[in-house]
Amino acid sequence: MNFDLFSISPELILALGGILVLAVGLFGRNRRPGPVGLFSPETIGLLVLIGALVPSIMLMARVMSGERPEAYQFGGLFAVDGLALFFKPIAIISTGIVMLLAIDYFKRIDFHRGEFYALLIFATLAITSLAASTDLIMIYLSLEFLSLTSYVLVGYLKRDPKSSEAAIKYFLFGAVSAAVMLYGMSILYGMTGQTSISGITSAFRGGLMSSPLLFVATAFVLVGFGFKIAIVPFHQWAPDAYEGAPTPITAFLSVGSKAAGFAVVLRVLATGLAPDIVNWTPVIIGLCAITMTVGNLIAIPQTNIKRMLAYSSIAQAGYLLLGIAAMPYSTLAVTSVLLYILVYLFMNLGAFAVVTILSARLQSDKIDDYAGLIKRSPVAAVCMAVFMLSLAGIPPTAGFIGKLYLFMAALQANNAALLWLAAIAGVNTIIAVYYYFNIVRVMFFVNAEDETPIDSSRPIKFVLALTTAMTFTVLLYPQPFIKIAQLSASMLTGM
């Protein structure tokens, strides 16, 4: 067994960097709001992320050039393949953006800075580890590591009753779903005597007869994954957690945590519990249809923008399930899911950047308070309009090409059920336009009672520039992003 230290260098940097940031927070004078200095937790945290991002990009560049790294590390527990390498930069970039949002959001709030940024780094480590996990035990440990850090981050404003309530609800739902998932994993181990995904696959393809118990085990495992990606009926925690959590953490949950969930879903369903072993396609189709519909319909009457974006996030998870459902029939399926996750990273974090501005300065998350934003902060209003267009899937934004590939995967499958599912997704896309454009209407066409200009800090301006630029770039110059998604998909599925 060969051991390649460079292949796990992003995880090593994140682990050691998180400990360093924690030490700076514990022993330094950074436990209260203050300027961001060279040795502050914010600066060190961002440098740690940059340090982890560089080898992640280098590893992906190696793969893009045709080189194949050592496939597994730690005796097969940790994969170095297209899926893992695709999600490492996504996790690190999304956390970096969240850190920049947190610098602005917490500028006026008394909180423990070092511990906060250390938890964000540890959560990033959990995401990268989860995307690379190829064993049920490793999957469970990584998922729980991510959940525990997320629980603490959601309740970080401990003097805010909403934040504490959100953390408790999140923890209770998470504990129950984790227990159900672990029970499903134990059934799989009992049937096969294996905990590795490849070992379970080999056991069933090597002559072990499948039984109704296998379907039960798969359903139980999907409960844990469904909680992490917030699909119906495992979504109840999301609106309260999104509303009560600090706004940067809401952004992190909507992108980082969701990406981690879909990474493990892709790995388990594409390489482990494949449709020829257990037919999970009807279940995914049903979950997809109900998740899209419930998320979009309940988003319409929301008056709090964080709750509205929570239900929007649930609906977006439904769209991604369209690609998951098409995996047994379409060579575009995995590519479409990966591409849409990449697109979703920038458009959703961009929207939350605008929410962070108003949440910190107006101390309000009501949609009505966005009235007249075009006069109070023209740049923020225009950027928010771009992100709403992209989330709705309207050109010339990246959301259009993301949804286009998902629909292409469903249509390529040439399956009657998937054709109906694509039609349901089309109707839901039209429904979503209503509440996304309502935000645009309020910002541009409703007069504000107070027209005092709203300023933006440099970190927020940088985030808005980056996310807006990427929201257009992925559509106008899509070839590199599509190639990365295709290569990652081919390494995972062998297509």
SULNOR-V808433 format. One record per backbone hydrogen bond with DSSP energy under -1.0 kcal/mol. CO is the residue of the C=O (numbers start at 0). NH is the residue of the N-H. Records with the same first field share a line. If there is no record, write none. Layout:
CO->NH ; NH
//
This chain:
5->8
7->11
8->12
9->13
10->14
11->15
12->16
13->17
14->18
15->19
16->20
17->21
18->22
19->23
20->24
21->25
22->26
23->27
36->39
39->43
40->44
41->45
42->46
43->47
44->48
45->49
46->50
47->51
48->52
49->53
51->55
52->56
53->57
54->58
55->59
56->60
57->61
58->62
59->63
60->64
61->66
62->65
70->79
72->77
76->133
77->72
80->84
81->85
82->86
83->87
86->90
87->91
88->92
89->93
90->94
91->95
92->96
93->97
94->98
95->99
96->100
97->101
98->102
99->103
100->104
101->105
105->108
111->115
112->116
113->117
114->118
115->119
116->120
117->121
118->122
119->123
120->124
121->125
122->126
123->127
124->128
125->129
126->130
127->131
131->78
133->196
134->138
135->139
136->140
137->141
138->142
139->143
140->144
141->145
142->146
143->147
144->148
145->149
146->150
147->151
148->152
149->153
150->154
152->155
155->157
156->159
159->163
160->164
161->165
162->166
163->167
164->168
165->169
166->170
167->171
168->172
169->173
170->174
171->175
172->176
173->177
174->178
175->179
176->180
177->181
178->182
179->183
180->184
181->185
182->186
183->187
184->188
185->189
186->190
187->191
188->192
194->135
195->199
196->200
197->201
198->202
199->203
200->204
201->205
202->207
210->213 ; 214
211->215
212->216
213->217
214->218
215->219
216->220
217->221
218->222
219->223
220->224
221->225
222->226
223->227
224->228
225->230
230->233
234->237
236->240
237->241
238->242
239->243
240->244
245->248 ; 249
246->250
247->251
248->252
249->253
250->254
251->255 ; 256
254->258
255->259
256->260
257->261
258->262
259->263
260->264
261->265
262->266
263->267
264->268
265->269
266->270
267->271 ; 272
271->273
273->276 ; 277
277->279
279->283
280->284
281->285
282->286
283->287
284->288
285->289
286->290
287->291
288->292
289->293
290->294
291->295
292->296
293->297
294->298
302->366
303->307
304->308
305->309
306->310
307->311
308->312
309->313
310->314
311->315
312->316
313->317
314->318
315->319
316->320
319->323
320->324
321->325
323->326
325->328 ; 329
331->335
332->336
333->337
334->338
335->339
336->340
337->341
338->342
339->343
340->344
342->346
343->347
344->348
345->349
346->350
347->351
348->352
349->353
350->354
351->355
352->356
353->357
354->358
355->359
356->360
357->361
364->304
366->369
367->370
369->372
371->374 ; 375
372->376
375->453
376->380
377->381
378->382
379->383
380->384
381->385
382->386
383->387
384->388
385->389
386->390
387->391
388->393
396->399
397->401
398->402
399->403
400->404
401->405
402->406
403->407
404->408
405->409
406->410
407->411
408->412
410->413
414->418
415->419
416->420
417->421
418->422
419->423
420->424
421->425
422->426
423->427
424->428
425->429
426->430
427->431
428->432
430->433
431->435
432->436
433->437
435->439
436->440
437->441
438->442
439->443
440->444
441->371
442->373
456->460
457->461
458->462
459->463
460->464
461->465
462->466
463->467
464->468
465->469
466->470
467->471
468->472
469->473
470->397
471->475
472->476
477->481
478->482
479->483
480->484
481->485
482->486
483->487
484->488
485->489
486->490
487->491
488->492
489->493
//
